């Protein structure tokens, strides 16, 4: 089994943010980290402008900007969870990030800190301190002496594996590598471990204004009392010396140290903030909370911003005189997302980075808004879908385009996110216009200079049922105007330019009008007979075909006298339902040789040769649905004819121009309503816009057709539009408006947010039969706002089962769980017997003060709201334990089973329910009892022997168990209903999520952010080997994976090739990825390409790709096996041709061959 892992959505959760002058001496930058990547923004008067983002081969644990003497730009220090670190700089002349130095701070022995890694840098840029192991402090001295840099460079390179450890602590080589010849680069002199007496360090910081680098340490003693010690770092011996002051018993709720440029520091506790400097103490009490992030507002440190776990932003003011702090003042400013970082930018603008909800750009006002009781104005929101706690894969419209619905965010930032592939339209202008039937762009015409035609669009003709209007575009200004020669008193079927004749052409139901594009006066007209009407029309510059009942007429515009000439008219056996004269190989700028039509009654597609209108092909479409639109187009030198029907189906044919034959007939579904096909230009490429209830763009890539959904509804017409004010845009007509917008990149993920009323979604399942989603939510009772709650009291959490409509996401039913009860698992299930109903099962845990237990609740969901006495209860009444309804549905509790332990997972399995209750598996049946003459619920233990069962997956009669500590085991259903273990994986792997790839291969995501693939040994003759699940693949994904489910986010391409199975996974940091199972041939190819790319694509910071992707946990580290890094493979597509040649040098193929091979696989992924 070989796996190809690709990320379709990069991490979105922000963990750190810093500001400084990184990309240039005069640039003000915001730099944020999102787990495994950094994003760099430029701040200007218009806001934040993204510059670029960089992937890091590691999980970022420390991100700091610092400056050194003599440097005009700041440097970026990054440390990862695997103890790698680097110093980055930006070359603003070459416009690229360069690695100044890198190293490995890992020691051979030592106990990692429980509080996590701490990294701090001296304000004067003299030294970096890393607290990675208990009782040790890693000191990295930065050399700011330009005269010694060259010597130090040689030193570092020649002695990169030396370990300078004053206390003889065993350590791996620091491996300091200098990658710069710049004399002002912050090259490390040395890196030493020094002993730290404090073992339980909670926080540390460097102090301002100290001649010798001085750190303050907040620590906890064996009695859980908290104290502060200060240490000076001797520059001579690089060792710790007892500092100028210390403070004992700073409060058991103290958690943060904040350095103050005035001198001293702030000790931040959950119930107060204290200023200390060894001489002065100033304190202020605050309502109980827990601060998560802070930043300094003023350079002198007189104001600080703090954000807490309730999403409240506050300011602390230090009132001082002559550098002496006299008083502290604290005030709440307003609501924000629960912050993970706060960065004050300038002029009251603040960036709020969040790993719990959307990140924000806010403005702090000097006056409070009385309507909101807040000083905060929201300027911009940055989407974050992490942490993704659960998700489901849903084909909501039954058209082959799946979407995923996630439970995202935590507590008050919780939401459901609807995520799907497709194309987005960014609106630039919109006008309310109802009843638009057609839109046609008109360019400036005339001589645009140098004898050329000005191709910029100046006008937009809008057609209505009884009139036609002209909209004029001057820059971004839009106004209505008139053309003298245009018939504005009737509907327009077509209007466009004949560039080479300097003419406009308008076709209505009764006439064809030629208009001079300079004077806008009519120069020629052809009128239909009074008793007849033009039904359909298609044009191609000076070529015109139209239908009148059963007649097909072909016209040409005479270039000499600018008149309209009827060339040929024929009678067809039936009325014409659609017509097209588009040339295959261009966008209406070359002569067409063919016209294609669709007919009523016999439901056929016919092709005629021009100018004789000789029929050369007849294609029966079958069925009873009329063809509604037809289009001829060439993609990648392949000629196609598309014909759409009135029921949302689309036929696709290839056309052989030499023999005039159609072949390769395909039928697919794009919607449920009639489809209208329109050509449009996107970045000089011609594509098709399919208008229907589900607008879709059809495009080709490497001679393969793709169908990408557009994030618009009710689109009635569309055309390309390219004006001075709206370049490279689209004009889009809906039922009540006209919109000008730009089109996004094809296949981009689009995310829609469904708020949960300050609740956090924990589990979600789609109930297809009832057209709804069931969601377990958790609400944090924020009773601490007034500070009246006792400090020892825990935040009250309440859990609900909510039912939402799967189209509108209206809350239609709700059930409140009991006190101390949390919902942990959710599934739909059917039980054996004559009962065909689908039930909703909920597994819970009850953590009461006296004991712990759990329940399984069985609900029914129906639309009948008159069959019990609860029918009049208010749907939003969450203060009772009875089901509540509205007129659309009802959630009714039928049965419950109590267990002694928590129910962490429920699995619907062959007509029964399997419950994971701590160490055991229970089988739950809901059957009819003849004795009681009603349905009864029963449970029995069917398997035991686990540590704690977290996840279950099934396939046929097999169940895969994911244990918190005992990896994976495989169970089989016996004839008596019991479950027997037939194989297990013996490795001590802490499983977080599992999936069954097929009958023999299974994948697990474990707690150290690795994937493991195990195999069932069916073919072994050794009984002991058959009882083992051998590990056949492992890979470091670098993300904490919460769930894996079978599915895909893409509409499968039009291909006869076998479908590649895919598994979707979601992470805590908001990333979404795909695991595709590939053949051995593909694995060998991509392995070689991956090796070649590693020689071309170097990791930022000197970090190694092979090391990054190697399986690593607390027990051992081994190289990646039988996995391909799809993210690395995709970088090949963006490389310059010379680099591509180097990457494929050992494969014996061309870059184009590799490109096609990659794209053929990626069509199943994104």
TIPA-445932 format. One record per residue (C-alpha): residue in one letter; x, y, z. Coordinates in pm, whole numbers, plus 50000, padded with zeros to 5 digits. Last residue first. Layout:
aXYZ ...
This chain:
x492085193349445 x492765156349513 x491505134449228 x492695159048963 x496065158749140 x496875124549000 x496675133248630 x498235166948710 x501385151048849 x501875128148551 x501205156748310 x503855178348473 x506345149848483 x505955144648107 x506255182148049 x509435183148260 x510945157548021 x511705121848115 x514785101248201 x513965100548571 x517405109948703 x517375145348562 x513755151348663 x514515176748938 x517345193048744 x515125198748441 x512425213448663 x514965237848801 x515795249948451 x512085252748366 x511375275248662 x509515258448943 x505805263349008 x504575228948897 x507435211549080 x506145226349408 x503295201449376 x505595172349455 x506585188749784 x502965192149889 x502285156549775 x504795142250020 x504865105749914 x504475077450164 x505745041550148 x508205047150435 x509355078850610 x512635074250790 x512645062051148 x512655079751486 x512105061951815 x510305060752149 x508975095652216 x507695099251860 x509195104251516 x508285091851167 x510575109950923 x508865137450721 x510805166250878 x514135148050873 x513785140350502 x512745176450434 x515785190550610 x515695224550780 x518295249350655 x516155278450769 x513855274950470 x514065240050320 x515825237049989 x513925229049671 x516395216849408 x518085186149554 x514955177549748 x513065179649420 x515135151449276 x514355128749569 x510655136849539 x510815129249167 x512375095549238 x509755087649499 x507045100649264 x507975075348995 x508355046049232 x505045054249399 x503245057549066 x504395023048959 x503485008649299 x499965021749255 x498485050449452 x496165053549752 x495305090249801 x495475106750144 x493855141150126 x494345170750355 x492495197750542 x494305222050771 x492635240851053 x495345238451318 x493585210451508 x493575189251195 x491295174550932 x491665143250718 x490105132650389 x490625097450253 x490945090149881 x490395060349653 x491735065049298 x488975058649043 x490015036648755 x490665055548428 x487795061548187 x487985098948245 x485825130148282 x487265141948608 x485785133948950 x484125163749110 x486505173749382 x486285175349760 x486845138149814 x485635111150050 x486565085350310 x486875099550662 x489755108650893 x489345127551221 x491315147651477 x494775149551322 x497435169251510 x499605181451225 x503265175251138 x502375147950886 x505285125750985 x505075093850779 x504865056650836 x504085026850617 x504064988850639 x503484984251013 x502474948351064 x499084940451213 x499864908951406 x497774878051471 x498604863551131 x502284864951225 x501674843451532 x499824817451324 x502644814151074 x501394804850728 x501174841650631 x498814850950350 x496274870250553 x498774892450731 x496594923350791 x498524954950715 x499304986350912 x499705022250793 x500945047951046 x500565085551010 x502455108251249 x501605139051454 x503045126751785 x499545117551907 x498855091851637 x497005091451306 x496045056351202 x495725038850868 x494395004550782 x495214979950503 x493664945950437 x489984951150361 x490464986450230 x491755019950358 x490165014650699 x490385047250894 x491775057751232 x492135088351455 x493995099051770 x496065067851843 x498835066852102 x501285041451957 x502985015552176 x503654991551883 x502074956851899 x499574961851614 x496724937851659 x495104908351488 x492124884851513 x490294900151807 x486884884151847 x483564902451860 x480364885951979 x477214884651768 x476684847151792 x477984841751437 x481194860251517 x482024895951414 x485704902251353 x488044925151548 x491204942851433 x493504961051673 x495164995151650 x497645013751873 x497665003252236 x497835037052410 x494655056452326 x493195026752143 x491875027751786 x489724997351717 x489084984751364 x485854965251324 x485334937651067 x482094922150941 x481874944950637 x484114974850697 x484114992351032 x485845020951212 x486165028351583 x487895056351775 x488915064752133 x488995031352314 x490835034552644 x493245007952767 x491764977752586 x491024942752712 x487304940052647 x484844927652385 x481124920152341 x479604935052655 x475824934252628 x473134960052570 x469354960552540 x466664984152414 x463014975552397 x460384980152127 x456834972052226 x454564942352281 x456064936252625 x456354898752574 x456724901052198 x459644924852236 x460514945451927 x464184953851888 x466714980751974 x470114964452007 x473254977952173 x476574959052159 x479144970552413 x482884974552359 x485064977452665 x488004997552799 x486275031652832 x482795025352689 x483105022452311 x479515016352199 x478634993951905 x475094999551772 x473204972751586 x471994964451237 x475344956051083 x477464981851271 x476565017751356 x479525029551561 x479475050651877 x482545065652043 x483625080352376 x480955066352608 x482145075452958 x482145049653233 x479655031553455 x477085029053178 x473485040553149 x471235031552858 x468655055652719 x465525052152509 x463125071952293 x464205108252318 x462275127852056 x463755154151824 x460975170251625 x460605186651290 x459555215751071 x456865232451282 x459195237751571 x460305213051829 x461655206652176 x462615173752330 x462375171752707 x465355178952928 x464295213853022 x466045247553028 x466955247852660 x463775264452544 x464755273952189 x462225251852013 x459335263652232 x457175235852356 x453775231452197 x454395196852059 x455455182152391 x452165164052432 x452945138552168 x451965129851815 x451275164051664 x454625175451530 x455135149551259 x458345158851076 x460345131351242 x463575125451430 x463925096551669 x466455096951948 x468485069952123 x470665081552414 x473765062752527 x474875073052875 x478015077953080 x479445076353430 x481745094853669 x481295098054044 x480915122254336 x481645155654171 x479695145853856 x481595139053535 x478855125053312 x480115113452972 x477905110552666 x477165089352358 x474375101052126 x472435078951884 x470125092751613 x467705068151462 x466865058451104 x463605039951063 x463295008050861 x462094986851154 x461284951851029 x464254936751205 x467814948651251 x468534983551381 x469385014751182 x471935040451294 x472905076951284 x475965086951481 x477125110351756 x479855107652017 x481155128552304 x478185147752444 x478985162552784 x476995157653105 x477835176753426 x474125185353458 x471935168053196 x471905171852818 x469735198052646 x467815187552337 x467185209352032 x465115211451717 x464785232051400 x467825254851415 x468005269951069 x470945258350863 x469165269350542 x469985238950331 x470855211150578 x468215222050831 x469825221151174 x469235197551468 x471015204951797 x472075180952073 x473175202352365 x475995204352619 x476355228752908 x479675240053053 x480035258553383 x483365275453431 x484925260153742 x484425275554085 x487565281354286 x487735318054195 x484245325054324 x481985341354067 x481135377754115 x483665391353868 x480985407953660 x481835388653347 x482435356153532 x479165339153452 x480305330953101 x478455298153074 x480545279452819 x478255263152566 x478985229252413 x477415216152093 x476575181651959 x475355185751603 x472725167351399 x472515179451040 x469315179150837 x467595166350527 x465605140250723 x466645110250517 x470145124650475 x470915127850844 x474365143950831 x476505139151141 x478365164051359 x480385162751680 x481895189551908 x480415222151781 x481255251052012 x478545275252119 x478605313152092 x475385313851887 x476515286151654 x477575307851360 x477405292251010 x480485302650813 x480955296350441 x484345285750302 x485405283349940 x488335262349835 x489935272849508 x489465249949212 x489785277748952 x491425309549069 x488975336649146 x486795355448899 x486555392948911 x483285410748956 x480665433148799 x477175425348927 x473755432348776 x470805426649005 x467365411549064 x467175377048905 x470915375748852 x473105390848582 x476875387148591 x479385409348414 x482835393848448 x486155411048496 x489585413748336 x489755451348400 x486945469448582 x487635506848568 x489315506148228 x486845480548096 x487095443148037 x483835423948065 x483335386947991 x479685376647989 x477095361548220 x473375355248229 x470655342348461 x472675335048774 x470315325149059 x473125313249291 x476825320649304 x479865302549447 x480875287849112 x481295250149078 x484245235848887 x483925210648606 x487135196748464 x488065184048119 x491405167748057 x493725177747774 x496445190048011 x493925212648181 x490535219648036 x487725241548159 x484045239848238 x482835265848488 x479695256948680 x476605275348802 x474355252849014 x470765263948952 x471905267948593 x474335288148381 x477285268148244 x480245291548196 x482615277247938 x486315285647907 x488525304947667 x491985313047800 x493535347647778 x493505350848158 x489855340648175 x487745345847864 x484105335947843 x481935312347640 x478345307347750 x476245275847791 x472675277847926 x471595248948148 x467955240848232 x467405231948601 x468525202048811 x472255207348809 x475535197848639 x474835161548560 x476895141648310 x476525125347971 x479395114647745 x479565107747370 x483075099247252 x482315105946883 x480835132246650 x481695131546282 x482645157746026 x485275134745872 x488255158545890 x486805179646168 x486435150546408 x484245163246690 x484355152247052 x481025150947227 x479755162447567 x476135159647674 x474965179447979 x472135171948220 x470385199148422 x466805189748334 x466335212448032 x469215197347842 x472715208847756 x474715202447439 x478495205447431 x480485201247111 x484205195847147 x487285200446929 x490615190547086 x493505214947034 x493875220247411 x490175228847440 x488245237847124 x484675250047142 x481225244746989 x478215252947207 x474605241547237 x471835252247472 x468345240247564 x468105204747434 x464625191847517 x464005164347773 x462135133647644 x464905108047628 x467375102247349 x470095125347220 x469835115046855 x472895128046663 x472555140046304 x475625150146107 x476515167045774 x473365187145701 x474045211745416 x473505247145533 x475185259045207 x477355286045374 x478295268245592 x477985231545683 x475225219845913 x475405199746235 x472355184346402 x471595175146763 x468365155946808 x465425155747048 x462825144046787 x460215168746918 x462365199846949 x465645203746766 x469185212546864 x471435232046630 x475055233346518 x476515257346263 x479755250546083 x482555267545891 x483065296446134 x485275325246029 x487625339246293 x487275363846581 x484445348846779 x486585336247066 x488805312046877 x489445275746778 x486005260346746 x484265289146572 x480935297646737 x477845293546514 x475455280446778 x471715272246797 x469165259847046 x465515248047047 x464835247946669 x461325238246560 x460955205346380 x461455190246035 x463895217745929 x463315243245655 x466285260045490 x467415295845431 x470695306945273 x472785338145214 x470505365845345 x472505397945309 x472805426045564 x474395458145439 x477655475345515 x478215485445150 x481615469045098 x481745446745407 x478495428545329 x477265414045655 x476445377345624 x473195359345693 x472165322845746 x468535313845813 x467145282145976 x463375279045945 x461275256746172 x459925285946383 x462175315046287 x465765306046366 x468865327046338 x472355324746199 x474645354946164 x478205358246036 x479845392846037 x481435388146383 x480285353446488 x476605353946565 x473945331746718 x470195338246721 x467005322646851 x463285329846818 x462985356246545 x459305364346495 x456875359746204 x453605375646097 x455145409646023 x457885394845800 x461325399445951 x463165431945909 x466725437745791 x468335471045880 x471315492045772 x473315522945873 x471795530946213 x473555559446390 x475855553046686 x478235579546547 x481455560146611 x480175524146629 x477995528446318 x474905507346377 x473635476546189 x470185464846294 x468675429846252 x464915429246303 x461755414846459 x462695395546773 x465745417646819 x469255416046679 x471685444546730 x474975447446542 x477555473946608 x479935483946333 x483565494146281 x483805469345993 x486805450046128 x485445451646480 x481985437746418 x480665446346759 x477945430546972 x474245429147053 x472085398247073 x468485388847155 x467505424447239 x464085430947388 x462045459747250 x461775497347278 x465515504147277 x466085499346904 x469645512146880 x470425538046613 x470495567946845 x472455550147118 x471365560547469 x472965564847814 x472665550848168 x475455557248415 x478275537648577 x481365553848737 x484305530548808 x486315544148517 x483685558448285 x481305529548212 x478135535848009 x475045514148057 x472725510547757 x469135498847807 x466895475747603 x463125472447638 x460105449447665 x461415417747829 x464735432647935 x468115435347761 x471205451547907 x473865465247673 x477145471947854 x479315499947731 x482995509747731 x484765476447689 x488465479447615 x489455464247280 x490495497047118 x490815487446751 x494225492946600 x495445517946346 x498255530946569 x495735545746810 x492445531746942 x490775537346609 x487065531446637 x485485507746881 x485175516247247 x484075480747323 x480495468347365 x479655441747625 x476335422647595 x473925413647875 x470655394447831 x467335387848003 x467625412048295 x464375411248497 x465335432348796 x468175457148809 x469815466049141 x473355475649050 x476525459249183 x480215467549172 x483465449749254 x482205415549365 x484815388249400 x483475357449223 x484655324249362 x485335292249175 x484885257849320 x485875233649590 x483765231349899 x483855240050266 x480795246450481 x481995257850822 x479995252651139 x480855276551417 x482545280451756 x484115313751852 x482165314952179 x483475280452273 x486175267752037 x486465269351661 x485285245751389 x482755217651362 x483155210550994 x480855205650697 x482555190150397 x481415194050042 x480995167949773 x480395175549407 x478865144749243 x475525161049174 x473435149749469 x472935185649590 x474195180249944 x476975156149854 x478105155150216 x481365146650390 x481205150850767 x483485169151007 x484815168951362 x486945190251597 x488425212951330 x490505237351536 x490655255151313 x488595269951030 x490315303951044 x489185330950805 x490785365150835 x488365392850931 x488815429650856 x488115463851008 x486185455851325 x485635486551545 x486415482951917 x485805508652193 x482775489452311 x479435494052487 x477775482652164 x475205510552131 x477255534152346 x480255532752114 x483065542952348 x485285571952245 x489015570252169 x488485542451920 x490555510951887 x490555497051532 x490475459851462 x492075434851227 x490815400351309 x491675363451323 x488735339851291 x488225315251576 x490105294451831 x493675296851698 x493435334551692 x495625363651588 x494235397651676 x495895425651477 x495525460351623 x494975494551465 x495035523751711 x497355544951502 x499875516951451 x500305479251449 x499645465151796 x500085427651772 x497985403651982 x498455366051981 x496475334652066 x493285354552100 x489675343752160 x488055364951891 x487385400651998 x484935418452227 x485385452552382 x487645477152563 x487815464452920 x489635488353153 x492625485753391 x494515513553566 x497865509453743 x499485536253961 x502755554054037 x505285537853805 x508585556653822 x510305566053497 x510065602953580 x506375600753666 x504285570653579 x500695559653518 x500855524353382 x497695518253177 x496345483053127 x493975478352833 x491415450852786 x490175428852501 x487595402352588 x487465369552395 x486415348552693 x489855332752716 x491485366552767 x493145393852560 x495515419852706 x496705453052560 x499495472352730 x499965509452792 x502865528952951 x505435505952794 x507825533252682 x507395522852320 x503635525552350 x501095498152274 x502745467052420 x501235433452344 x499285406352523 x497925371152479 x496115343452668 x494855360452983 x492725339053212 x489825355853389 x488625365653735 x487585402153754 x490585425053809 x492605436354112 x495365461954066 x498885461254201 x501915483954234 x505205472854388 x508365493654376 x511915484554471 x512645451254303 x510995462153980 x507485448554022 x504075457753868 x501175435653970 x498125424353771 x495065407953923 x492655378553940 x493945354253679 x497515366153732 x499845388053528 x503135398053690 x504235429653515 x507915437853482 x510755460353591 x512075489853398 x510285517053202 x510565493552903 x508195469453087 x508665431753058 x505485410653081 x505565379053293 x502615355453272 x500875329053485 x500155341453836 x497125324153992 x499025310954295 x500155345554391 x503515363654386 x504775343754682 x508445353054663 x510045381954476 x513605384254352 x516125411954294 x519455421754136 x520195388353969 x521975357054085 x524545348553818 x523805325553527 x526575314753293 x527975326352963 x531505326553103 x532545361553001 x529145375652903 x527755366853244 x524015363053222 x522245380553509 x519515361753685 x516165371553837 x513875349954048 x510085351754074 x507875330154296 x504805307854283 x503575284554556 x502595249854438 x504115234154749 x506925218354543 x507835252354402 x506385270554102 x508355293353872 x508355327853715 x511855335953588 x513265370553524 x516195373953286 x519045398753281 x521425406252994 x524115428453151 x523785466053120 x520095462453199 x517515486853060 x514785461952976 x514305428053141 x514445394752958 x511455371953008 x510435339353168 x507295318553215 x506005288153403 x509285272053512 x508855240553717 x512485230653771 x513985262753912 x517695257653977 x518645264853618 x521855249253498 x523465263053184 x523485247752838 x525635266052589 x525455279552238 x528415298052092 x529415329151906 x526155330251714 x526045350151394 x523615379251383 x524485391251030 x526085425751004 x529215413750826 x527095397950554 x528735366050430 x525715345450523 x524845308950576 x526285303950922 x525615269351059 x525425262251428 x525275224651479 x524305225951847 x525855191951871 x523745167952077 x523925174152445 x525155157452759 x525265182953042 x528865189453133 x527905221153323 x529705245753102 x528425229352788 x530045240352466 x529165211652234 x531215210851916 x529405197751609 x529645229351400 x533305234251476 x534625243051133 x531535261851019 x530995280651341 x534605290451384 x534965301451024 x531995324551062 x533265336351398 x536515347451245 x534625366350975 x532315381951230 x534985395051464 x535245430451340 x531495433651307 x530935428651677 x527235420651715 x527795384151800 x524625367151924 x525025343652218 x522785313252223 x521895302852577 x520045270152638 x518595269352989 x518415236753177 x516575225153490 x513635210853295 x514345209452924 x513515233652643 x514015268152797 x515635287652515 x517555319952578 x518785341852289 x521535367352349 x522735402052262 x519855416652062 x519375447252285 x515915436052394 x517385401752492 x515575373852314 x513125348852463 x512095313252379 x509955291152599 x509075255652500 x506125239052666 x504825241153022 x505745205053092 x509385211053000 x511135183352812 x513105159553034 x516775157352949 x519085134652762 x520665135752418 x520045172952387 x518225190752101 x519255226452018 x519785220451645 x521075249051437 x520525275751176 x522115308351065 x521535336750821 x518925319350610 x517775341150323 x514275352350234 x513865366349883 x513155398749701 x516625400549544 x517045437049647 x514925433649960 x517105405450093 x515095393550391 x516615378050700 x516125345050879 x517645330851198 x517115293751253 x516075268351513 x515555230951540 x514335218451879 x511735193751738 x508965217551848 x510445243951620 x512405275951683 x512265306451462 x514195339051495 x513455366351243 x515915394551187 x515105431351171 x516395455450911 x518705485750926 x521475466051097 x524305483651282 x523395470651627 x521125440651620 x517375438151576 x514865412351685 x511725395351559 x510575364551749 x508655332651663 x508895303051900 x507055269651876 x506815265651499 x506015230251389 x508735220051144 x509785220150780 x508625256250736 x506445267650447 x506795304150351 x504085329650277 x504255360550061 x503495397650053 x499975400250193 x498805436550217 x497485448650550 x495675481950557 x495285510050305 x497635533450492 x500405507650482 x501335475350660 x503125448450463 x502245412550543 x504375381250589 x502885346750639 x504735319050822 x504185281850781 x504055249850981 x501805259351275 x500335291351135 x502865318451211 x502285355551164 x504565383451048 x503295419251038 x505655442550863 x506375479850868 x508725486250577 x511165515450595 x514325495250653 x513005466950434 x511415432750445 x511715427750821 x510995461150983 x508905450251280 x505755432951401 x505175398651555 x502395372551547 x502175337651692 x499775307951690 x497395316951407 x495085288651305 x494635286150926 x496785256150842 x496955249350466 x493865236750287 x494205210450013 x497215193950176 x498525163649989 x499495128850103 x500195101749843 x500025067049993 x501415033349888 x500005000050000 
